[in-house]
Amino acid sequence: MTLERTALRERLRPWFALVGLVVPVNLMMALDKNSFALAAPRIGQSLGLDYVHVSLVIAALSWSYAIMQLPSGWLVHRLGPRRSLGIACLLWSLTTMLMPVSAGFVSFLVLRVAMGAFQAPDWSASVVAVHDWFAPERRSRGNAVLLGALYLGSTIAGPLTTETTLVFGWQRCLFVFGCLGAILSVVWLLLFRDGPYQHREESPSLFPDTHILRQLAGSGGFWAIGGFYLCMLAVQSFYHVTLPQYLLSARHLSYREMGWVFSLPWFCLYGSVVASGFISDRIYARTASVFRARVLFGALGATTSAVCLEAASLCHSTLTSVALLCAALAALGPCQVSIWTLAQGLTRHHAAVVVGWAGFCGNLAAGIVPILTAHLLKTGLNWPEALLLPCVLGVLGAMCCLLTGYFGQIDECRDMSFSKKISKESYDV
């Protein structure tokens, strides 16, 4: 009985670390990330900002977030997820608390840029935490629960932010979210520990090994993963930045209605990523093929998402449009599960660097595509024409996903001190 209890405890420990610590931090991250976009219509009204200025402020977070992804990925690789995510969470939460005292466009822009820089290690650290705690055959489901927490946070953010803003004002809303994040950062630093599958060096140097960087830069899979996430976030950025304005101006919803409808696609994505993780692992268990379980899965999701988003903008019926918006975002669930599982499997020892690279590419698109969309609308294009930009990029993302499978895993992306070769996973069809 004692052995059985010990075995059960060992099986449950990864889930305790994930659900008890990683999930709450990512829930809070989603609330902080979406709160400004949801409060932006009221902020714009109170400060006299037009839609292009508001879009610039919202997207500014993605600029610094993207730029800091590569150094943050290396920082996570060197320091581990405990210290890097704990400090990052504290800093971005303090920045959120400062936003209510901002007086206008410039101060908001500076704070959003700072928030993106401080938040940069969050996702690399979270993905590496899953990598360190879950065996390879269970990582897709771990990634699915992690992603589900992120999108559950976006689901809650819609009605919670709009209702809080209507009752207490946007200033108090942002301040409270910042306080909650600061508390969670302290809890994380006190309780989180590294998992059994971590492979970081004991006494790392400060800068990346040039041998490792050359191996990564020479890998087609490394570039394909970056392109895949760039195109995928070009589509997903519509929901983070542009969707509130679309619901208000194109579908003529009230501010309260917008908050509730905003949450529906994110709830669908939440269900999709959780289901996709378990389905992907089941396919992998049966076929032992990364191409079938991860690559093909993600490519189909990217194509479906792009088609559904454009169809939603063409619908005359608001109800049908919202249903298609939900389907489009839900279709990104297989993409999200696929890309992070592929990134974790591309190398054995430097997953954080690969995740940081993908994050840089994706958030570069998230910081540019919504602004381009706003400018296209300002020039007189209608919504279907303006949304062709992210939709075309979504189809290109499917092609990048297929290329990731074509190039496969890097054989020896590790420090020269390692003498054993890393076995490749099967990318065969």
N, C-alpha and C positions, 0 to 999 in steps of 0.2 A: 504493500500500500504506500509506503514511504517513497519507493522508486517511482510509482505511478504519479504521486503528487509532485515529485520533483520534475518529472517529464512534462506534466501538465503546466507547471509553473514556467518552465523554459519555453514551452510553445506559446504561452500567453504573454511573456515579457515583451516581445516586439509590439504587441497590440497595446499593452499598457503605455509604452513609450510613445506610440503613435497617437492613440486616442486621448491619452491623458495630458500630453504636453505639446506634441507637434500640431495636432488638430486645433486646439484653442488659439495658438499663436496665429495660425493661418486664417482662422475665422476672423480674428481681430484685424489682421492685415487686409482682408477683403473689405471689412467695414471702413477702415481708414482710407483705403484706395478709392472706394466708390462714393464715400460721403460727400466729397467736394463736387463731383460730377452731378450728384442728385440735388445738392443744395445750390448748384450754380445758377439755375434760372432765377432764384430769389436773390442770390448774391449779385447777379448781373443787374437786376432791377434796382436794388438798393444803391449800387455804386455806379450805375449808368454805363455798364459795359455791354457792347454788342456781342453777337454770337461768335464772330471771328476771334475777338479778344478772349472771350470765355473759353473757346476751344484751345487757344494758345496756352492759357493757364492750366487747363485740365491736362493737356498733352505734355506740358513741361516736365511733369514727373517722369514720363517715359524717356525723355532726352538724357537726363543725368542717370537714370536707372540703367539705360542701355550702355552708356559710356563706362559706367562702373562695374558692369557685369564681369568683364575679363579679370580685372584685378580682384574683384570680390570672389570670383570662383577660385582663384589661387589662394586668397586669404582663407577661404573655407577649407581648402585642401591642407593648408599649413596649420591653422588654429583648431580645426574641427568645428562641427555645427554648434556645440554648446556656447563657446565664447563668442563666435562670430554672429550668430543669430540673436543671442541675448543682448549684446551691445547694440546691434542694429535696431532691434525692436524698441529699446529704450530711447534711442536717438530719434527715430521717426515718430514715435509717440509724443515726445516733447515738441517736435516741430508741428505736429497736428494741433497741439494745445496752444501754440503761438498764433495760428491762423486767425482766430477771432479778433486779434488786435490789429490785423492788417488794415491799411487805410485805402488801398487801391490796387490798380493793375500791377504796378512794378513790385510792390511788396509781396503780393500774392505769388507773382512769378518767381521771385527769389526763394520764397518758402517752399513752393512746389518743387523747384529744382533741388533744394536741400533735402526735402523729403525723399525724392527719388534716389539721391546719392546714398542717404542713410539706409534706405530700404533695400539697396542692391544685393546684399548677401542673403536676403531672406529665402529666396527660392532655391538657390544653390545649396544652402545649409539644410533646408527641409528635404530636398531630394537626396542629399548625401546621408541624412539621418535615416531615411528609409533604406538606402543602400546598406548602411552599417548594421541595421537591425534585422533585415529580412534576407533569407536565402534567395538565390537567383530565381528559383522556380516559384517563389511566392511574391516577387517584387511587383508584378503588375497589379495584384490586388492591394498591396500596400500603397502603391502610387495612386490607385483609384480612390482609396479612402482619403488620402492626402488631398487630391484634387477635389474630391467631393466636399471636403471641409472648406476649401477656397471658394467653391461655387455656392455652397450653402450660405457662406458669409455674404456673397453678392445677392443671394435671394432675400436674406433677412434685411440687407442694407436698404432695399427699395422702400418698403413700407415704414421701416423703423426710422430712416432718415427723414422722409417726407413728413411723417406724422410728428416727429420730434421738432422739425423745423417749423411746422405750422403752429404747434402749441408753444414752444419755448424760444424759437428763433434759431437761425443757422449758427450763430456764435456759440451758444450753449451746447448745441448738438456736437460740433467739432471738438469742443473742449472736453466733453464727457468721453467721447471716443478715444481721445488722446490719453486721458487718465486711465482708462481700462487697459490700454496697450502698455503703459508704463508698469502697471501692477503685474501683468502677465510676463513682462521681461524679467522681473525680479524672481518670479516663481520658476521660470525656465532656467535661469542661472543657478538657482539653488538645487534643482531636482534632476535636470537632464544629465545623462551620462552616455559615453560612446557605446555603440553596439559591438557585437562579436565579429562582424564582417568588415571592420574598418582596416584599411591598408596604408595609412599615412605614416610617414617617417617619424621616428622618435625625436630627432634633432634636425629639423628641416632648416635649409638656408632661406634667406629672405626672398630671393628672386627665383623665377622658374629656371629649370635646367634647359639650356638651348637645344640640347639633344632631344628632349621631350617636345619642345615647341616645333622643331623641324619635323619630327614624326607626325605630329598632329596636322601641321600645315600641309604636309605631303599626302595626307589621306583624303581621298574623295568623299568618304563617308562623313568626315568632319565638316566639310563645306556643304554637303547635302543636308546634314542635320540643321545647320545654320539657315540654309535657304528654306527648308521646310517650316521651321518655326517663324521665320520672317513672314512668310506668306500666311501662315495660320493666324498669327496675331494681327495681320492686316485685316482679316475678317472679324476677329474677336474684338478688335478695338472699336468697331462700330457700336458694340453693346456697352463698352465701358464709357465711351465719350459721346457718341452721336445719338444713341437711342433716346435719351430723354428729350432732346430737341425734336427728333423725328416724331415722337408720340405727341408732343405739344403742338407742333406746327403742321405736320402732314396729316395726323389723325385727329387733331383738335380735342385732345383729352384735357381735363383739368389737371392742376398740379397734383392733387391727391390721387386721382385716377392713374396718372402717370407713374407714381411711386409703386402702386400695386401691380400694374401691368409690366413695369420694368423687371419685377422679380420673377415673372412667369418663365421667360426663357432661361434664366439662371437656375431655376428649380429643375427645369427639364435637363439642363446640362449636368446638374448635380446627380440626378438619377442615371444619366447616360454614362458618366465616367465611372460610377460605382459598378454598374452592370458591365461596362466594357472591360474593366480590369479583370473581373472573374471570367468573362468569356474569353479574353485574350489568353489568360493562363490555361484555361481548359483546352483551347486549340493548341497551345504550345505543348501541353502534356500529352496530347494525342499524336501530334505530328513531329515534335522536336524541331520544327521549322520556324525560325525567326521571321522569314518572309511571310508565311501565312498568318502567323499569330500577331505580328506587330506591323510589318510593312504594308501588306495588302489592306489590313484593317484600317490603318491610318489614311491611306490614299483614298479609299472609298469614302471615308468620313469627310475629307477635305472637299472632294468633288460635290458630294451631296449638300454640304453646307453652303458652298458658293451658289449653287443653282437655286436652293430654297430662299436665300437672302434676296436675290434679284427678283424672284417670283413674288416675294412678300411686298416689294416696293411697287410692283405692277398691279397689285390687287386693288379693286375699288372698295371692297368690303373690309372694314376695320377688323372684324372678327377673323376673317380668313387670313388677313395680313399678320395678325398676332400669332395665329396658329403656325403659319409658315416661319415666322421669326423664331418661334420655339423650336420648330424642327431644324432650322438652320444652326442654331446654337447647340442643340442636342447632338447634331452630327459631328461637332468638334470634340465630343467626348472620346471616341476612338482615337482621334488625332492626339489629344493630350496624353492619353495613356501610352500610346505608341511611342511618341517622341521621347518621353522621359525614360521609358524602359530601354529604348534604343541607345539613348545617351549614356545610361548606366552601364550598358553592355558593350559600348564601343571600345572602352579600355577598362582594365581592371583596377589600376592604381590612381587614375587621374580623372575620375568621373566628374569631380567638381569643376575642373577646368573646361570640360566639354559642356557641362550644364551652363557655365558662365558664358561660353561662346554662343550657345543657342539663345540664352537670355539676351545677350547683346543684340543679336540679329533681330529677334522678335520684337524687342522693345524699341529698336530703331524704327521699325515699321509702325508700331503703336504710337510713336511720337510724331510721325510724319503724315501717315495716311488720313487720320481724322482732320488734320489741318487742311490738307489738300481737298478733302471732301467739302469742308466748309467754304473754301475759296471757290470751288466749282459751283456750289449752290449760290454763292454771292454773285457770280458772273451771269446767272440766269438759267443755269441748267436745272432740270427737275430732279426729283429724288431718284427715279430709276436710272437716269443717265449718270448722276454723280456716284451711285453705288456700284456702277460697273467696275470701278477701280478696285475695290477690295474683292469683288467677285472673280475678276480675272486673276488676281493674285492667288485666290483660293485654289483655282484649277492648277496654277503653276506649282503651288505647294504640294499637290498630289503627285506631280512629276518628281519633285525633289524627294518626297518620301520613297518613291520607287527607286530612285538613284541611291538612297541610303542603303536599301537592301541589296542593290547591285554591287556596291563597293564592299559591303560587309565589315567585319570587325578588324581592328588593327592588331597585328600579331604581337608586336613587342614594344608597345608604348609604355615604357617603364624606365626607371633609372638603370644606368649601366651596371649597378651592383647586383641586379637580379640576373641569375644565370639560367633559370628555367624559362622556357617559352610558355606563353599563355595559350591555352587551347582555344580554338575558334568555335563559336556556336554555329549551328547549321542555319545558313541563309538560303538553303535550297528550296525550290518550289516543291 
